[in-house]
């Protein structure tokens, strides 16, 4: 039985959470074959201004894509040739803050027609792809919720301390007014 299409797809993917130290860069690589597709999505979950530099280079170290000072991003490529594709996260612009970065790498690896795949196996791969997409989205939502929770807690702290300061100022003004009005009603004796 001959396959009904020439190329079949195998979905691959993984997730990582890294700590990008100040003034450093972290690089990773994927070995791809011609026509393989790869997507890298990332999000900065904490540290500094929540921004990072990201770039992706081909096996000849030619820059394919670059994103500067972004908090979230995604870059998709189709490999034009076989080789090692490198992608890097750089925190070199920050001299103070370490950053927490979560990123997903997923893609489609093409399998030649000599590998015959049963219809059930094809369906399993499609289900795996759908499950991976749901998992990626869920992980993105978790990181986003964490970022928003940190922002809400920080705002709550600021409001609390502002209220305490206002209360202290209010009591100071009340004390001063009582003292000042009291001086109007004191009898001044002339000697």
C-alpha positions in Angstrom: 0.0 0.0 0.0 1.5 3.3 -1.1 1.2 6.4 1.1 -1.4 9.0 0.1 1.0 11.9 0.5 4.7 12.3 0.0 5.8 13.9 3.3 4.4 13.2 6.7 4.8 15.4 9.7 6.2 14.6 13.2 5.4 17.2 15.8 8.2 17.9 18.3 8.4 20.3 21.2 9.7 21.1 24.6 9.4 23.9 27.3 12.2 25.4 29.4 12.4 27.9 32.2 15.7 29.7 32.6 17.3 32.4 34.7 19.1 34.9 32.5 21.8 36.4 34.6 22.7 40.1 34.3 25.1 41.0 31.6 25.1 37.5 30.1 23.5 35.6 27.2 22.2 32.0 27.0 22.3 30.2 23.7 20.6 26.9 22.7 20.6 25.0 19.4 18.4 22.6 17.4 19.7 20.3 14.6 17.2 20.7 11.7 17.0 19.2 8.2 15.8 21.1 5.2 12.1 22.0 5.3 11.8 21.3 9.1 9.8 24.0 10.8 10.6 25.4 14.2 8.9 28.0 16.4 10.4 29.6 19.5 8.0 31.4 21.8 9.2 33.1 25.0 8.0 35.3 27.8 9.9 37.1 30.6 8.2 36.2 33.9 10.2 38.3 36.3 13.2 40.6 36.8 13.9 44.2 35.9 11.8 45.8 33.2 10.6 42.4 32.0 12.5 42.6 28.7 15.1 40.5 26.9 16.9 40.4 23.6 16.3 37.3 21.4 17.8 36.2 18.1 18.0 33.1 15.9 20.8 32.3 13.5 21.2 29.6 10.8 24.1 27.1 10.5 26.2 29.7 8.7 25.7 32.1 11.7 23.6 34.4 9.5 20.9 36.2 11.6 17.4 35.0 10.7 15.5 37.0 13.2 16.1 39.4 16.1 13.8 40.9 18.7 15.2 43.6 21.0 13.9 44.4 24.5 10.7 42.4 24.2 8.8 40.9 27.1 7.1 38.3 24.9 7.8 37.1 21.4 7.6 34.3 18.9 9.7 33.5 15.9 9.0 30.8 13.3 11.3 29.5 10.6 11.5 26.9 7.9 14.9 25.5 7.6 16.5 26.3 4.2 19.4 23.8 4.8 20.5 21.1 7.1 22.5 22.1 10.1 22.5 23.5 13.6 20.3 26.5 14.2 21.1 28.6 17.2 18.9 30.8 19.3 20.0 33.1 22.1 18.4 35.1 25.0 20.6 38.0 26.0 20.4 40.0 29.2 23.6 42.0 28.4 21.7 45.3 28.5 21.0 44.8 32.2 23.7 45.4 34.7 21.5 44.9 37.8 18.6 42.5 37.3 18.5 38.8 36.5 15.5 37.7 34.4 13.3 34.6 34.5 12.4 33.5 31.0 10.2 30.7 29.9 10.3 29.5 26.4 8.8 26.8 24.1 10.4 25.3 21.2 8.1 23.3 18.9 8.1 22.4 15.3 7.3 20.0 12.5 9.9 17.6 11.4 9.3 16.1 8.0 9.6 12.4 7.5 10.3 11.0 4.1 7.8 8.8 2.1 9.9 5.6 2.8 8.5 5.6 6.3 5.0 4.3 6.0 2.8 5.5 8.8 -0.5 3.7 9.7 -3.6 5.9 9.8 -4.0 5.3 13.6 -0.4 6.5 14.1 -1.1 9.6 12.0 -4.2 10.3 14.2 -2.1 9.8 17.4 0.4 12.3 16.1 -2.3 14.8 15.3 -3.7 14.3 18.8 -0.2 14.8 20.2 0.2 18.0 18.3 -3.2 19.3 19.6 -2.2 18.3 23.2 1.1 20.0 22.9 -0.6 23.2 21.6 -3.0 23.1 24.6 -0.1 22.5 27.0 2.0 25.4 25.5 -1.0 27.8 25.9 -1.6 26.6 29.4 2.0 27.2 30.4 1.9 30.7 28.8 -1.2 31.5 30.8 0.4 30.3 34.1 3.4 32.6 33.5 1.1 35.5 32.6 -1.0 34.9 35.7 2.2 34.9 37.8 3.3 38.2 36.3 -0.1 39.8 36.9 -0.3 38.5 40.4 3.1 40.0 41.2 1.9 43.4 39.8 -1.3 43.3 41.8 0.6 42.4 45.0 3.1 45.2 44.4 0.3 47.7 43.8 -1.5 46.5 46.9 1.7 47.1 49.0 2.1 50.6 47.6 -1.6 51.5 48.3 -1.2 50.1 51.9 1.9 52.2 52.6 0.4 55.3 51.0 -2.7 54.9 53.3 -0.4 54.6 56.4 1.5 57.7 55.3 -1.8 59.6 54.8 -3.0 58.5 58.3 0.2 59.7 59.9 0.0 63.1 58.1 -3.7 63.4 59.1 -2.9 62.9 62.8 0.0 65.3 62.6 -2.2 68.0 61.0 -5.0 67.4 63.6 -2.4 67.7 66.5 -1.0 70.9 65.0 -4.6 72.4 64.5 -5.5 71.5 68.1 -2.3 73.1 69.4 -2.8 76.2 67.2 -6.5 76.8 68.1 -5.7 76.2 71.7 -3.3 79.1 71.6 -6.1 81.5 70.5 -8.1 80.8 73.7 -5.2 81.1 76.1 -5.3 84.2 78.2 -2.2 86.3 77.8 -1.1 88.1 80.9 0.7 91.3 80.7 3.2 92.0 83.4 
